[in-house]
Amino acid sequence: MNRFNRKTILFLSKSRGVQCFIVFIACFFMQAIYYFKRNNISIIRDRVGDLATPTYLAGLDWMDLISQSNYYGYGMKWLFFPAFMITSDPVIIFIIFILAYIVLISLVYAFFYGKVADDCVDSYTNVGLMIMLPIVSCICSYHSMSSEPTLYLAMGILMLIIYDLLKATGYKYKALSFFCAFWLCYMLSLHERCLVVIAAFMCAMLFDRFISKRWFVDLKLFIASFLINYALKKIITSHIISIFWNKPDLANTTAVPKYFPSWIFQSKEGLLLFFGCVFANFFCLFIKTFGIGILSAIIIIKIISCLLKNSIDQLNYEKNRIWFVLFTVSMLSIVFTIGGLCLKCRNVLVAGEPYSYKNYTYVRYYFSWVPVLMISTWVLYNSVFKKAERKQVIVIILGGYGIIAKWFYAVMLPILEKANAASLDVDTGKNFRFYLAGIFTNTNIFKMSEYHQNFLYSFLVSVIILLIIVIMNNEKKLIGLFLAFFIMLYNQTSGFNISLPQFYSSQDAFYKCISYIENNVNISKDVYCPEGVPTVLFTLQYMINRYSVHNSYPIDAEENTIAITWSDSDDYEMWLKDNGYVCVELEKNKFIWTRSEEVLNKINEFMELYDA
């Protein structure tokens, strides 16, 4: 074991650049495995709103559908407009998005490791951080067309800014104070959900001022920069909204409610649902962070205890100031988001769907903030706590979680039974309340699929590893860390089931047919879809991105126009036939219409090849 420890120290004494490169490759590898397994191209209403700016800059006309989509900000998405100019192939564009996020996120964590490695208290913390970064790089990776990767990347950059800011002096300190305010405003252009990050940052400033007796930003410069950049952000946002939606006052969608739901404290059901939702999210946070979430709880208890006893010196605050600030920003961002989610349940109660899974636990809303929490928690836990404290507190909390979980599911089961069973198949609905409900309540109303069993297995093993890390000597802790890494890798790859990506879309037939036609004859750049099926329409618009898809009948359209429907509805069929359109069924419930004989011939040619 001593030889193992000596080799570890020898490795850590090597070039920092080599270590950073290893972190980059590990982050890239972990993300690639995860991202490329989520290969179904499906563009919902929200994603079209995300892609409004890059497609507009690329000269594409998506205006008709964009005006029907939700506005979720523009942020970093505008950077991807060259992808739409380079190629019209939707799969290649999709891969460009994925690879761009993988590379950028991997770079952020490699740079971060290079900055913080020398600050680690010992080789154990250093190696643990090196192992953790690839894990957190993909712990909240989602579909590349969603808002989450940009929020996740932005939070990582904010982490770098805060780290440099708390170490800076002189001109660099002022410059970073200005840039930090700019970045917080810019994060709002990604999604209004970043309001919670700004609120958390302000609270962290006040907390740090209370403890350290000084501001970690140049306050006057920070406030001035924030006000200027916020005003600019409002002007730019209003202009973008007016271009696509023609509604300058269009509100962004956020997880934070705009009013306080007093109903929570006026009924037993409301109170139960609120606290159940709070506990569900924090329990989910614990198990999805592979046990690190429980260490965060220990740190919070330690901070509160020291504040009450007026013994801040026990925290080694000055030495760990950077990590406490990062911890506070990330933890409060999560707390504020979860609070907003729980309070938002009022919306579905009013709508008559009191147990909608999305409002009960919508994990992806706050998982963009989780990696920073995991990193800061890891360093603080090894820097602040003594070995005896770690053993005592963690055993108490683990036991407490088990007792509360048993009570929680016994009480909440009637509510869970009312949940929509269809939501079990939705990724954001697959969390612990479905995995463990049957176990804690001795009922089989929720079937334990292989996916659920893998999750439960990973959860139980993570608890065991956590106890090994806490109780064993430093050398043996490293073995626990490597075990945790490989179990996480096993879980992320579904049992090391690594396969080449195969991208597909439910609109492949339309895409292939239109691609074949346009290579042989000229057709109108306007495609009409009178049938309003949002996800189908938006996905089709992405697949045939050089065309402009209209959710309307082809009134006064050109001769060589194509129309598309998804059902044999008499209304659509009668109108199209009355206006001279002829129908060809590409696949079941996929119909393509045209009144051009030349285009019709090419469609029939395609069908012969397609059927063959």
C-alpha positions as CSV (number, residue, x, y, z in Angstrom):
1,M,0.0,0.0,0.0
2,N,2.9,2.4,0.7
3,R,4.3,1.6,-2.7
4,F,0.8,2.5,-4.2
5,N,0.9,5.8,-2.3
6,R,4.4,6.6,-3.4
7,K,3.5,6.0,-7.0
8,T,0.5,8.4,-6.6
9,I,2.8,11.1,-5.2
10,L,5.3,10.5,-8.0
11,F,2.6,10.9,-10.6
12,L,1.3,14.1,-9.0
13,S,4.8,15.5,-9.1
14,K,4.9,15.3,-12.9
15,S,4.1,18.1,-15.3
16,R,0.9,19.8,-14.5
17,G,0.2,20.0,-18.2
18,V,0.3,16.2,-18.5
19,Q,-2.3,16.0,-15.7
20,C,-4.5,18.6,-17.3
21,F,-4.4,16.7,-20.6
22,I,-5.4,13.5,-18.8
23,V,-8.3,15.3,-17.2
24,F,-9.3,16.6,-20.6
25,I,-9.2,13.2,-22.3
26,A,-11.1,11.6,-19.4
27,C,-13.8,14.3,-19.5
28,F,-14.1,13.9,-23.2
29,F,-14.3,10.1,-23.1
30,M,-17.0,10.1,-20.4
31,Q,-19.1,12.7,-22.1
32,A,-18.8,11.0,-25.5
33,I,-20.0,7.7,-24.1
34,Y,-23.0,9.4,-22.6
35,Y,-23.9,11.9,-25.3
36,F,-23.7,9.6,-28.3
37,K,-26.0,7.0,-26.7
38,R,-28.8,9.6,-26.7
39,N,-29.1,9.6,-30.4
40,N,-32.8,10.2,-31.2
41,I,-33.1,13.6,-32.9
42,S,-36.3,15.1,-31.7
43,I,-36.8,18.9,-31.6
44,I,-39.6,20.1,-29.3
45,R,-41.1,23.6,-29.2
46,D,-38.5,24.8,-26.7
47,R,-35.6,23.8,-28.9
48,V,-36.8,25.7,-31.9
49,G,-36.9,28.8,-29.7
50,D,-33.3,28.0,-28.6
51,L,-32.2,27.7,-32.3
52,A,-33.9,31.0,-33.4
53,T,-30.7,33.1,-33.3
54,P,-28.2,30.7,-35.0
55,T,-30.6,29.8,-37.8
56,Y,-31.4,33.4,-38.4
57,L,-27.7,34.4,-38.5
58,A,-27.2,31.5,-40.9
59,G,-29.8,32.9,-43.3
60,L,-32.4,30.2,-42.7
61,D,-36.1,31.1,-42.7
62,W,-37.7,29.3,-39.7
63,M,-39.8,32.3,-38.8
64,D,-43.2,30.7,-39.1
65,L,-42.5,28.0,-36.6
66,I,-40.2,30.1,-34.4
67,S,-43.1,32.5,-33.8
68,Q,-45.1,29.5,-32.4
69,S,-42.2,28.3,-30.2
70,N,-41.3,29.2,-26.6
71,Y,-38.6,31.8,-26.0
72,Y,-35.8,30.5,-23.8
73,G,-33.0,32.9,-24.5
74,Y,-30.2,33.0,-27.0
75,G,-27.0,32.9,-25.0
76,M,-24.3,30.8,-26.4
77,K,-26.5,29.1,-29.1
78,W,-25.8,32.0,-31.5
79,L,-22.2,30.7,-31.7
80,F,-23.4,27.7,-33.6
81,F,-24.7,29.5,-36.6
82,P,-21.6,28.4,-38.7
83,A,-22.8,24.8,-38.3
84,F,-26.0,25.7,-40.2
85,M,-23.9,27.4,-42.9
86,I,-21.4,24.6,-43.4
87,T,-23.9,21.9,-44.0
88,S,-27.6,21.1,-44.4
89,D,-27.2,17.6,-43.0
90,P,-29.2,17.5,-39.7
91,V,-27.1,14.6,-38.3
92,I,-23.8,16.5,-39.0
93,I,-25.2,19.6,-37.3
94,F,-26.3,17.5,-34.4
95,I,-22.8,16.0,-34.0
96,I,-21.2,19.5,-34.3
97,F,-23.4,20.6,-31.4
98,I,-22.4,17.5,-29.3
99,L,-18.7,17.7,-30.0
100,A,-18.6,21.5,-29.4
101,Y,-20.2,21.0,-25.9
102,I,-17.9,18.0,-25.1
103,V,-14.8,19.9,-26.1
104,L,-15.8,23.2,-24.3
105,I,-16.8,21.5,-21.1
106,S,-13.7,19.3,-21.1
107,L,-11.5,22.4,-21.5
108,V,-13.2,24.2,-18.7
109,Y,-12.6,21.3,-16.3
110,A,-9.0,20.7,-17.5
111,F,-8.2,24.5,-17.0
112,F,-9.9,24.4,-13.6
113,Y,-7.8,21.4,-12.5
114,G,-4.7,23.1,-13.6
115,K,-5.6,26.1,-11.4
116,V,-6.7,24.3,-8.3
117,A,-4.4,21.3,-8.1
118,D,-1.7,23.1,-6.1
119,D,-4.4,24.2,-3.6
120,C,-5.4,20.7,-2.6
121,V,-4.6,19.8,1.0
122,D,-3.1,16.4,0.1
123,S,-2.5,13.9,-2.7
124,Y,-5.7,12.1,-1.7
125,T,-7.8,15.2,-2.4
126,N,-5.9,15.9,-5.6
127,V,-6.4,12.4,-7.0
128,G,-10.1,12.5,-5.8
129,L,-10.6,15.7,-7.7
130,M,-8.9,14.3,-10.8
131,I,-11.3,11.3,-10.7
132,M,-14.3,13.4,-9.9
133,L,-14.0,15.9,-12.8
134,P,-14.7,13.4,-15.5
135,I,-17.7,12.2,-13.5
136,V,-19.2,15.6,-13.0
137,S,-18.5,16.5,-16.6
138,C,-21.3,14.2,-17.7
139,I,-23.4,13.9,-14.6
140,C,-26.0,16.4,-15.9
141,S,-25.4,16.0,-19.6
142,Y,-28.6,16.2,-21.6
143,H,-29.8,16.4,-25.2
144,S,-27.5,18.7,-27.1
145,M,-30.3,20.8,-28.4
146,S,-31.6,21.7,-24.9
147,S,-30.8,24.6,-22.7
148,E,-29.0,22.5,-20.1
149,P,-25.6,22.0,-21.7
150,T,-25.2,25.8,-22.1
151,L,-26.3,26.4,-18.5
152,Y,-23.8,23.8,-17.4
153,L,-21.0,25.3,-19.4
154,A,-21.8,28.8,-18.2
155,M,-21.7,27.6,-14.6
156,G,-18.3,26.0,-15.1
157,I,-17.0,29.3,-16.6
158,L,-18.5,31.2,-13.6
159,M,-16.6,28.8,-11.4
160,L,-13.3,29.7,-13.1
161,I,-14.1,33.4,-12.8
162,I,-14.8,33.2,-9.1
163,Y,-11.7,31.2,-8.5
164,D,-9.5,33.7,-10.2
165,L,-11.4,36.7,-8.7
166,L,-10.7,35.6,-5.1
167,K,-7.0,35.2,-5.9
168,A,-6.6,38.4,-7.9
169,T,-5.2,41.8,-6.8
170,G,-4.8,45.2,-8.4
171,Y,-5.8,45.7,-12.0
172,K,-6.7,42.0,-12.5
173,Y,-9.1,42.2,-9.5
174,K,-11.0,45.2,-11.0
175,A,-11.1,43.6,-14.5
176,L,-12.5,40.3,-13.1
177,S,-15.0,42.2,-11.0
178,F,-16.3,43.9,-14.1
179,F,-16.2,40.7,-16.1
180,C,-18.0,38.7,-13.4
181,A,-20.9,41.1,-13.5
182,F,-21.0,40.9,-17.3
183,W,-21.0,37.1,-17.1
184,L,-23.9,36.9,-14.6
185,C,-25.9,39.2,-16.9
186,Y,-24.9,37.1,-19.9
187,M,-26.1,33.9,-18.2
188,L,-29.6,35.5,-18.1
189,S,-29.5,35.5,-21.9
190,L,-29.2,31.7,-21.8
191,H,-32.2,31.2,-19.6
192,E,-34.1,33.1,-17.0
193,R,-33.5,30.2,-14.7
194,C,-30.1,31.8,-14.1
195,L,-31.9,34.3,-11.9
196,V,-31.3,31.8,-9.1
197,V,-27.5,31.9,-9.7
198,I,-27.5,35.7,-9.5
199,A,-29.5,35.6,-6.3
200,A,-27.1,32.9,-4.9
201,F,-24.1,34.9,-6.0
202,M,-25.4,38.0,-4.1
203,C,-26.1,35.9,-1.0
204,A,-22.6,34.4,-1.2
205,M,-21.1,37.9,-1.4
206,L,-23.0,38.9,1.8
207,F,-22.1,35.7,3.6
208,D,-18.4,36.1,2.7
209,R,-18.5,39.8,3.7
210,F,-20.0,38.8,7.1
211,I,-17.2,36.2,7.7
212,S,-14.1,37.8,6.1
213,K,-15.1,41.5,6.7
214,R,-14.3,42.4,3.1
215,W,-15.9,42.1,-0.4
216,F,-14.5,39.6,-2.8
217,V,-15.4,41.9,-5.7
218,D,-14.8,45.6,-6.3
219,L,-18.3,46.5,-5.2
220,K,-18.7,49.8,-7.0
221,L,-17.3,48.5,-10.2
222,F,-19.3,45.3,-10.0
223,I,-22.6,47.1,-9.4
224,A,-21.9,49.6,-12.2
225,S,-20.9,46.8,-14.6
226,F,-24.0,44.8,-13.7
227,L,-26.4,47.7,-14.3
228,I,-24.8,48.6,-17.6
229,N,-24.7,45.0,-18.9
230,Y,-28.2,44.2,-17.6
231,A,-29.5,47.3,-19.5
232,L,-27.7,46.1,-22.7
233,K,-29.0,42.6,-22.2
234,K,-32.6,43.9,-22.0
235,I,-32.1,46.0,-25.2
236,I,-30.7,43.0,-27.1
237,T,-33.3,40.6,-25.8
238,S,-36.2,42.9,-26.7
239,H,-34.8,43.3,-30.2
240,I,-34.4,39.5,-30.7
241,I,-37.9,38.9,-29.3
242,S,-39.4,41.5,-31.6
243,I,-37.7,39.9,-34.6
244,F,-39.1,36.4,-34.1
245,W,-42.1,36.8,-31.9
246,N,-43.1,40.5,-32.4
247,K,-43.9,40.7,-28.7
248,P,-41.3,42.9,-26.9
249,D,-42.8,41.9,-23.5
250,L,-42.7,38.2,-24.1
251,A,-41.7,36.5,-20.8
252,N,-39.0,33.9,-20.6
253,T,-39.9,30.6,-18.9
254,T,-38.5,30.0,-15.5
255,A,-38.7,27.5,-12.7
256,V,-39.2,30.2,-10.1
257,P,-42.9,31.1,-9.4
258,K,-44.0,34.7,-9.8
259,Y,-46.2,34.6,-6.7
260,F,-46.3,33.0,-3.3
261,P,-48.8,30.1,-3.2
262,S,-50.5,30.5,0.2
263,W,-52.5,27.4,-0.5
264,I,-49.5,25.3,0.8
265,F,-50.2,26.4,4.4
266,Q,-54.0,26.3,4.1
267,S,-54.4,22.5,3.6
268,K,-52.8,19.3,4.8
269,E,-52.5,18.1,1.2
270,G,-50.7,21.2,0.1
271,L,-48.3,21.1,3.0
272,L,-47.6,17.4,2.5
273,L,-47.0,17.8,-1.2
274,F,-44.6,20.8,-0.6
275,F,-42.5,19.0,2.0
276,G,-42.6,15.8,0.0
277,C,-41.4,17.6,-3.0
278,V,-38.6,19.2,-1.1
279,F,-37.4,16.0,0.4
280,A,-37.7,14.1,-2.9
281,N,-35.4,16.6,-4.6
282,F,-32.8,16.6,-2.0
283,F,-32.8,12.8,-1.6
284,C,-32.5,12.6,-5.4
285,L,-29.6,15.1,-5.2
286,F,-27.8,12.8,-2.8
287,I,-28.1,9.6,-4.7
288,K,-27.5,11.1,-8.2
289,T,-24.3,12.7,-6.9
290,F,-23.0,9.3,-5.8
291,G,-23.1,10.2,-2.2
292,I,-21.3,13.6,-2.5
293,G,-24.6,15.3,-1.8
294,I,-24.6,13.9,1.8
295,L,-21.2,15.5,2.3
296,S,-22.7,18.8,1.4
297,A,-25.2,18.3,4.2
298,I,-22.4,17.7,6.6
299,I,-20.7,20.9,5.6
300,I,-23.9,22.9,6.1
301,I,-24.3,21.4,9.6
302,K,-20.7,22.3,10.3
303,I,-21.1,25.9,9.1
304,I,-24.3,26.4,11.1
305,S,-22.7,24.9,14.2
306,C,-19.7,27.1,14.0
307,L,-21.8,30.2,13.5
308,L,-24.0,29.4,16.5
309,K,-20.9,28.7,18.7
310,N,-19.1,31.8,17.3
311,S,-16.1,29.6,16.4
312,I,-15.6,30.4,12.7
313,D,-11.8,29.6,13.1
314,Q,-12.7,25.9,13.1
315,L,-13.7,26.2,9.5
316,N,-10.3,27.4,8.4
317,Y,-12.3,30.0,6.4
318,E,-9.5,32.2,5.2
319,K,-7.6,29.2,3.8
320,N,-10.7,27.7,2.2
321,R,-12.4,31.0,1.3
322,I,-12.6,30.2,-2.5
323,W,-14.2,26.9,-1.8
324,F,-16.7,28.3,0.6
325,V,-17.8,30.9,-1.9
326,L,-18.2,28.3,-4.7
327,F,-20.0,26.0,-2.3
328,T,-22.4,28.8,-1.2
329,V,-23.1,29.9,-4.8
330,S,-23.8,26.3,-6.0
331,M,-25.8,25.2,-3.0
332,L,-28.0,28.2,-2.8
333,S,-28.6,28.0,-6.6
334,I,-29.9,24.4,-6.0
335,V,-31.9,25.4,-3.0
336,F,-33.6,28.3,-4.7
337,T,-34.4,26.2,-7.8
338,I,-35.8,23.4,-5.7
339,G,-37.8,25.9,-3.7
340,G,-39.2,27.3,-7.0
341,L,-40.1,23.8,-8.3
342,C,-41.9,22.9,-5.1
343,L,-43.9,26.1,-5.0
344,K,-44.7,25.8,-8.6
345,C,-46.9,22.8,-7.9
346,R,-49.7,25.3,-7.4
347,N,-49.9,25.7,-11.2
348,V,-50.8,22.1,-11.7
349,L,-53.2,22.0,-8.8
350,V,-55.1,24.8,-10.3
351,A,-55.0,23.0,-13.7
352,G,-56.6,19.9,-12.1
353,E,-53.4,17.8,-12.3
354,P,-52.1,17.9,-8.8
355,Y,-49.5,15.2,-9.2
356,S,-47.8,16.0,-12.5
357,Y,-44.3,14.4,-12.3
358,K,-42.7,17.5,-13.9
359,N,-43.7,19.7,-11.1
360,Y,-43.0,17.1,-8.4
361,T,-39.4,16.6,-9.2
362,Y,-37.9,18.2,-12.3
363,V,-34.2,17.2,-11.8
364,R,-32.6,18.8,-14.8
365,Y,-33.7,22.2,-13.6
366,Y,-31.1,22.2,-10.9
367,F,-28.5,19.7,-12.1
368,S,-26.6,22.3,-14.0
369,W,-25.5,23.7,-10.7
370,V,-24.5,20.4,-9.1
371,P,-21.0,19.8,-10.5
372,V,-19.6,23.0,-8.8
373,L,-21.3,21.8,-5.6
374,M,-19.6,18.4,-5.8
375,I,-16.2,19.8,-6.5
376,S,-16.3,22.4,-3.7
377,T,-17.8,19.9,-1.3
378,W,-15.0,17.4,-2.0
379,V,-12.2,19.9,-1.2
380,L,-13.9,21.4,1.8
381,Y,-14.7,18.0,3.3
382,N,-11.1,17.0,3.2
383,S,-9.8,20.3,4.4
384,V,-12.2,21.3,7.2
385,F,-13.2,18.0,8.9
386,K,-11.2,15.8,11.2
387,K,-11.4,12.1,10.7
388,A,-13.4,11.5,13.9
389,E,-16.0,14.1,12.8
390,R,-16.4,12.5,9.4
391,K,-17.2,9.1,10.9
392,Q,-19.7,10.3,13.4
393,V,-21.7,12.8,11.3
394,I,-21.9,10.6,8.1
395,V,-23.2,7.6,10.0
396,I,-25.9,9.7,11.6
397,I,-27.0,11.3,8.4
398,L,-27.0,8.0,6.5
399,G,-29.2,6.5,9.2
400,G,-31.5,9.6,9.2
401,Y,-31.9,9.3,5.4
402,G,-33.0,5.7,5.7
403,I,-35.6,6.4,8.5
404,I,-37.0,9.5,6.7
405,A,-37.2,7.7,3.4
406,K,-39.2,4.8,5.0
407,W,-41.6,7.3,6.5
408,F,-41.8,9.4,3.3
409,Y,-42.8,6.7,1.0
410,A,-45.3,5.2,3.5
411,V,-47.1,8.6,3.7
412,M,-46.6,9.7,0.1
413,L,-47.7,6.4,-1.5
414,P,-51.4,7.6,-2.0
415,I,-50.1,10.6,-3.8
416,L,-47.6,8.6,-5.9
417,E,-50.5,6.3,-7.0
418,K,-52.2,9.2,-8.6
419,A,-49.2,10.1,-10.7
420,N,-49.5,9.6,-14.4
421,A,-48.1,6.2,-15.2
422,A,-47.0,7.4,-18.6
423,S,-44.5,9.7,-17.0
424,L,-42.4,6.7,-16.0
425,D,-41.1,6.6,-19.6
426,V,-40.0,10.2,-19.6
427,D,-36.4,10.8,-18.7
428,T,-37.0,13.7,-16.4
429,G,-39.6,11.6,-14.5
430,K,-37.2,8.7,-13.9
431,N,-35.9,9.4,-10.5
432,F,-35.8,7.8,-7.1
433,R,-39.5,8.1,-6.2
434,F,-40.3,5.5,-8.8
435,Y,-37.2,3.4,-8.3
436,L,-37.6,3.0,-4.5
437,A,-41.3,3.4,-3.8
438,G,-42.0,-0.3,-4.2
439,I,-39.1,-1.3,-2.0
440,F,-39.9,0.9,0.9
441,T,-43.6,0.2,0.9
442,N,-43.4,-3.5,0.0
443,T,-45.7,-3.1,-3.0
444,N,-45.2,-4.0,-6.6
445,I,-47.2,-1.2,-8.2
446,F,-44.0,0.1,-9.8
447,K,-42.2,-2.6,-11.8
448,M,-38.5,-2.7,-11.2
449,S,-37.0,-2.7,-14.7
450,E,-33.3,-3.4,-15.3
451,Y,-32.6,0.3,-15.5
452,H,-34.1,0.8,-12.1
453,Q,-32.2,-2.1,-10.6
454,N,-28.9,-0.7,-12.0
455,F,-29.7,2.6,-10.4
456,L,-30.6,1.0,-7.0
457,Y,-27.4,-1.1,-7.2
458,S,-25.3,2.0,-7.9
459,F,-26.9,3.8,-5.0
460,L,-26.2,1.1,-2.5
461,V,-22.6,0.6,-3.7
462,S,-22.1,4.4,-3.5
463,V,-23.1,4.3,0.2
464,I,-20.6,1.5,0.9
465,I,-17.8,3.3,-0.9
466,L,-18.6,6.5,0.9
467,L,-18.2,4.6,4.2
468,I,-14.9,3.1,3.0
469,I,-13.6,6.5,2.1
470,V,-14.5,7.9,5.5
471,I,-13.3,5.1,7.7
472,M,-10.2,3.7,6.0
473,N,-6.7,5.2,5.9
474,N,-5.7,7.6,3.2
475,E,-4.1,4.9,1.0
476,K,-7.2,2.8,1.1
477,K,-9.4,5.8,0.3
478,L,-7.8,6.0,-3.1
479,I,-9.0,2.5,-3.9
480,G,-12.5,3.5,-2.9
481,L,-12.2,6.5,-5.2
482,F,-11.2,4.4,-8.2
483,L,-14.0,1.9,-7.4
484,A,-16.4,4.8,-7.4
485,F,-15.1,5.9,-10.8
486,F,-15.5,2.5,-12.4
487,I,-19.0,2.0,-11.0
488,M,-20.1,5.3,-12.3
489,L,-18.5,4.4,-15.7
490,Y,-20.4,1.1,-15.6
491,N,-23.7,2.9,-14.8
492,Q,-23.2,5.6,-17.5
493,T,-22.4,3.0,-20.2
494,S,-25.1,0.6,-19.2
495,G,-22.7,-2.1,-18.3
496,F,-19.8,-1.0,-20.6
497,N,-22.2,-1.4,-23.5
498,I,-20.3,1.0,-25.7
499,S,-21.5,1.1,-29.3
500,L,-21.1,3.4,-32.3
501,P,-23.7,6.1,-32.5
502,Q,-26.7,5.7,-34.8
503,F,-28.6,8.9,-35.2
504,Y,-32.2,8.7,-36.3
505,S,-35.4,10.7,-36.4
506,S,-39.1,9.9,-36.6
507,Q,-39.1,12.2,-39.6
508,D,-36.4,10.3,-41.6
509,A,-38.9,9.3,-44.3
510,F,-39.9,12.9,-45.1
511,Y,-36.3,14.1,-44.9
512,K,-35.0,11.4,-47.3
513,C,-37.8,11.9,-49.7
514,I,-37.4,15.7,-49.9
515,S,-33.6,15.3,-50.2
516,Y,-34.1,12.9,-53.1
517,I,-36.6,15.2,-54.9
518,E,-34.5,18.3,-54.6
519,N,-31.5,16.6,-56.1
520,N,-33.5,15.9,-59.3
521,V,-36.0,18.7,-59.7
522,N,-36.6,22.2,-58.4
523,I,-39.2,22.4,-55.6
524,S,-40.5,25.3,-53.6
525,K,-38.6,26.2,-50.4
526,D,-41.9,26.5,-48.6
527,V,-43.3,23.2,-47.1
528,Y,-46.8,23.3,-45.8
529,C,-48.1,21.2,-42.9
530,P,-51.8,22.0,-42.1
531,E,-51.9,19.5,-39.4
532,G,-50.7,21.0,-36.1
533,V,-48.5,18.4,-34.3
534,P,-45.8,20.6,-32.7
535,T,-43.0,18.1,-32.1
536,V,-43.4,16.6,-35.5
537,L,-43.4,20.0,-37.2
538,F,-40.4,21.3,-35.2
539,T,-38.4,18.1,-35.8
540,L,-39.2,18.2,-39.5
541,Q,-38.1,21.9,-39.7
542,Y,-34.8,20.9,-38.2
543,M,-34.4,17.9,-40.5
544,I,-35.1,20.0,-43.7
545,N,-33.5,23.1,-42.3
546,R,-33.0,24.8,-45.7
547,Y,-36.8,24.9,-46.2
548,S,-39.4,27.0,-44.4
549,V,-42.0,24.9,-42.8
550,H,-45.5,26.5,-42.4
551,N,-48.2,25.2,-40.1
552,S,-50.9,26.1,-42.6
553,Y,-52.6,25.1,-45.9
554,P,-50.7,25.9,-49.1
555,I,-52.9,28.8,-50.1
556,D,-51.6,30.6,-53.2
557,A,-48.5,28.3,-53.2
558,E,-46.3,27.6,-56.1
559,E,-47.0,24.7,-58.5
560,N,-44.0,22.7,-57.2
561,T,-45.0,23.0,-53.6
562,I,-45.0,20.0,-51.2
563,A,-47.5,19.5,-48.4
564,I,-47.3,17.0,-45.6
565,T,-49.8,15.4,-43.3
566,W,-49.7,12.7,-40.6
567,S,-53.3,11.4,-40.6
568,D,-56.0,10.5,-43.2
569,S,-58.3,13.2,-41.8
570,D,-61.1,14.0,-44.2
571,D,-60.7,17.8,-43.6
572,Y,-57.0,17.9,-44.8
573,E,-57.7,15.3,-47.6
574,M,-60.7,17.1,-48.9
575,W,-59.0,20.6,-49.0
576,L,-55.8,19.3,-50.7
577,K,-57.7,17.2,-53.3
578,D,-60.0,20.0,-54.1
579,N,-56.9,22.2,-54.8
580,G,-55.4,19.6,-57.2
581,Y,-53.0,17.9,-54.8
582,V,-52.2,14.2,-55.2
583,C,-51.2,12.1,-52.1
584,V,-48.5,9.5,-51.7
585,E,-48.2,7.5,-48.5
586,L,-44.4,7.2,-47.6
587,E,-45.0,5.2,-44.5
588,K,-47.9,4.5,-42.2
589,N,-49.4,7.8,-41.2
590,K,-46.9,9.8,-43.3
591,F,-48.4,11.4,-46.4
592,I,-46.8,13.7,-48.9
593,W,-48.8,15.8,-51.3
594,T,-48.0,17.7,-54.5
595,R,-49.8,19.0,-57.6
596,S,-46.7,19.0,-59.8
597,E,-46.5,16.0,-62.1
598,E,-42.7,16.3,-62.3
599,V,-42.4,16.3,-58.5
600,L,-45.0,13.4,-58.2
601,N,-42.9,11.3,-60.6
602,K,-39.8,11.8,-58.4
603,I,-41.8,10.9,-55.3
604,N,-42.8,7.6,-57.0
605,E,-39.2,7.0,-58.0
606,F,-38.2,7.5,-54.4
607,M,-40.9,5.1,-53.2
608,E,-39.6,2.4,-55.6
609,L,-36.0,2.8,-54.2
610,Y,-37.3,3.2,-50.6
611,D,-39.4,0.0,-50.7
612,A,-36.5,-1.9,-52.3
